């Protein structure tokens, strides 16, 4: 399959363009996503309304409830809407539509009606945008049966996972980490899809497994390189999707290394890392050489001052310190 170098922003745009070209039931809706409004505040939908028309790339009023409500109605009529919530912080306004309607449709109709809705939203964490524009709220949706949650860490994964999301018959929350939109990588040019629930081992190691996703991936890889120079062999596992969670690969990886550090950019307290750590502990208690460690955002509103925001979120050094402590437990026990 032919590949070319592109940014994550370009890869997402290409996935949307190919979906629009492939299936007339696909359409996009959201605030300021048409070219007349700038092609989205982050440029992800740039050029699409010019090519496919404003009846398939629809600028909406500033109402997240209306965007998701219209998407649900269109899905019930056989369409495949891709709804954009400009920033994840605004998704609370659409929680009733997503959680109580889209996620429940298949169950409440005994499978006769599905909700093939993709809700794209930007996670603006780490960009200095303050307490109401910087949150990574995926934990809210991990407790909702019937919805899927994906967050890519590379341009290739962004394209493949978004394609899967658009053509999935269940609602998908697709999180786009703004810190990574400008990152560049090789991406297949033709349409391709990455199945949900398949984690990706980005780096093999023998001493400890770092479990992460999204923006946490490049920070974890940086920490792994630093730790390698200290003689610590680190495996990095990118979950790709939180729902479904690739539990078999997760357990297999940590069973081999016998220790794990879970890294998320959402809050540590009550966040995704808690569920992942519990899963590891319940299944591998007798196998683990050290307690599962977690590195996440602080349990505070997010400061906008750069120095304070930097202290709020994980960074490679905090991740490396957590690994050192985990390996130190092993060494102290004489393992």
N, C-alpha and C positions, 0 to 999 in steps of 0.2 A: 504494500500500500504506500503510495507516494506521500511524502511528508514535506512540510516546510516550516521554517521558524516563524513563530508569531507570539504575540502577547496573550495573556489570559483574556483580556478584553476582546481581542480579535477572534480568539477561539470561540468565545461565547457568541459573538456576533455571527460567526460562520455556522455554528450549530442552529441558531435561530433561522438564518437564511435558508439553510438546507431543509429544515422542517417545514418552513413556509412553502418552499418549492415542491416538496414531496407530497404534501397533503393539504388540500384546500380547506379542510376542517380546522387547521391550525390558524389561530390569529393571536395577536398580541394586544394587550390593553394595559394602560397605566398612565401616570401623570408625566407629561412632557416627554413621551417616548418617540413621538413623530419627529421627522427632520425639521419641520417648521418650528419646533420647540427645542431643537438642539440634539435630537437623537438620544435622549436620556441624559440625566445630569452627569453620568459617568461615561457616556458615549457608547454603551453596549449595543444599543439599538440603532446606531447611526447608519443611515443609508437605506434602511429597510422599508420605511414608508414610501420613499421615492420609487423604489423598485416594485413594491407589492401593493401600494395604494393605502390611503388612510382609512379604508373600510376593513383592512386586515391588520393595520398597525394604528391603533386607536388611542388618541389623546383623550383622557378622561377628566372629569372634574376632580378637585382635590377632596376625595372621599374614599378612604381605604375600604370602608364597608360597602360602598357602591361598586368598587372595582371587583371585589371578591364575590359579592352577590350576583353581579352580572355574569361573572365567570361561571358560577354554579348553574345559573339558568341556562347559559349557552351549552354547558356540558350535558345537562339533562336533555337538550335538544340535539345532541349528537356531535357537538363541536369539541375541539381540543384547545381550550384557551390557555394562554400563557400570561398570567397576571403579574404585573410588577408592583411591588410595594417599595417605594423609593428607598427607604431605610428600614432596617429591621425594628428599630425603636417604635415605628409607627404601626407595627403589626397588631398591637393590642386592640386597635379600633376595629380590626377585622376578625378578632378571635371567635366571635359567635358564629360567623359564617363558615370559617375554616374548621373549627373544632366541633360545633354542634350540628353542622349540616354536611359539608363536603366529606369529612372523615367518617360520618355515620351512614352515608347513603347506601353503600353496598350492603352493610349489615341489616339495616332497617327494611330493605326491600328483598331480603333473602337472595341477594346476588343479581336481581333482575335489573338494577340500575347502578351504574358506576359513576364516578366523578373524576374523569381524566383531566384534572386541573393541575397546572404547574404554577406555583407561587414563587416567583423570583424575588429575592430581596438582598440588599447590600448590607454587609456587616462592616461598619466603618470604624471598628475598634483600632486604636493605635494611631489615629489621624488627627488628634487634637480637637475633636468636635464636641467634647463635653458630655455631660451626664445624660442628656436626652437624645443624643445622636451617635452613640458609640457602643451600644450594648450588643453582646452576642447571646441571644436568648433561646438557643436551641433546646435547652433543658425544658422549657415550657411545653414543647411539642413531643418530647420523648415519652411523656406520660399519656399520650393520646393514641389509642388503638385506631388503626384505619388510615393513618397518614404516614408518609415516608419522608425522611430527612437526609439530605445530601449536602456535603460541603467539600468542594475540590481544593487541591493544593497545588495543581500544576495546570498549564494550558491544555495539555492533552486530556487530562482527567476532566477538566471543565467541559470540554466539547463532548466527550463520550458520556459523561454522567447527565448533562443537560439533554442530550438526545434521548437517553433512556427515560428521563423524567417526562418529556413531552409526550412520548408514546406509551406511557404507563397508564393503565386504566384506573389507578388509584391516585388520590391527590398527593402531590409531592411538594414539600417545602425545600426550595433550592437556594442555598446560602452562598453568596458571592463575597469573599473577603477582599475588601477594597485595597488592603495592603499588598495584595498579590496581583491585582489587575494588570499592572505593568510588567510583571515578570515574563520572561520569554523562554520558549522551549519548542521542541519539534512536535508538530501536531499532524496527524493524518489529514490529508486534504479531502478525501472522500468521506461520505457519511459513515460513521461507526458509532457503536454504543458500548458502554461499559456496564455490565450487569450490576444491579444493586446488591449489596450484601457480600461483596468480594473485596476484602481488604488487600492492600498492596504492601509487600515487604520491600522497602526502599533501600535498606541497608541490613546486611546480615551481621550477627554478633553472637557472642557466647556468654557474656557476663550478665547482661541485663537487656530487657526489651522496653523501649520507649513506645508507648501507645498514644497516638495523637491523630489529628486531622486538621485540614484547613491551614490557617496561619501558623498553627503550632508546628507544622511539618518543617519548614525551613529553619525555624529556631532549634528544633530538635536535631536536625542534621548538622547544624553548626556546632552544637554542644557535643555531638558524637565525634566529630573530627578533633575537637579539643581534648576529649577524654581518651581518644586513641593514642595521642601523644603521651598520655600518662599510663598507658598499658591497660586501659579498660576497654573491652570489646563490647560495643553497643549496637544492638539491633533497633531499627526504626520501622514501626508498623503504622502505615497510614490507613485508617479505617475507611475513608471515603464516604461511607454512609453510617449514620447513627441508628437509623431505622430503615431497613433491617440492619442489625448489628451482626457482623461476621464472627459469631461466637466460636465456631470451630477453629478458625485460623488464629483468633486471639488466644484461645486456650493452648493450642499447639505451640505457638511461639513462646509463650511464657512458661509452659511446661518444660521446654528445652533450656531456657536461660535461668529459670527458677526465681526470677525477680523481675519486677516491673515498676516503671514510673509512668503515670498517666498525665499527659499534658493537654490542657485545654485553655482557650482564651475566654471562655465563659467563667462565671464565678466558681471557685472551688467548692464552697459550701452549697450543698444541694444541687450541684451541677452534674454534667454527664460523667465526670470522673468518678463520682460516688457510685453510680450504677456499674460502671466498668470495673472499679475496684471490688465491689461486692460480688460481681460475677466471677472474677478471678479468685477471690478468697473462698467463696462457696465451693467452687469446683476443684481448686488446687491447694487447699489448705495444707494437706500433708506433704505436698510437693515443694511449696515455696520455701526458699532459704532466707527470706526477709519479708517484712510486711510490705504490701503494695504502697508505694509513695504516690502523692498527687501534687501537681503544680498547676495552679489556675489563677484566675484574676482574684484580686482582693474583694472581700464582701463589703464594698462601699460604693456609693455613686462614683462615676468615673470623672476624675478631674480633667479639666481642659489644659491646665498648665503643663507644658511638655515634661518637666522633671517629675511632677507628681503622677502624670499618666504613665510614664515609663516605670514608675515604682508599682503602679496598679497591676499591670499585665506581666505575664511571664516573659523572661528573656533567656538567651542561651546560658548565661551564667547561673541563674536560678535553677534551670533544668540540670545543668552539669553538677551543681551542688547536691541536688536531690539524688542524682545517680551516685555520686561519691558516698553519700550517707547510706544508700541502699547496699552498695558493694561493701562498705565498711562494716555493716551488720554481718554480712556473710563472712568477712575476714575475721571479725572478732569471735564468731562462733566456730572458727576453724574449719569452715566448709571448703 
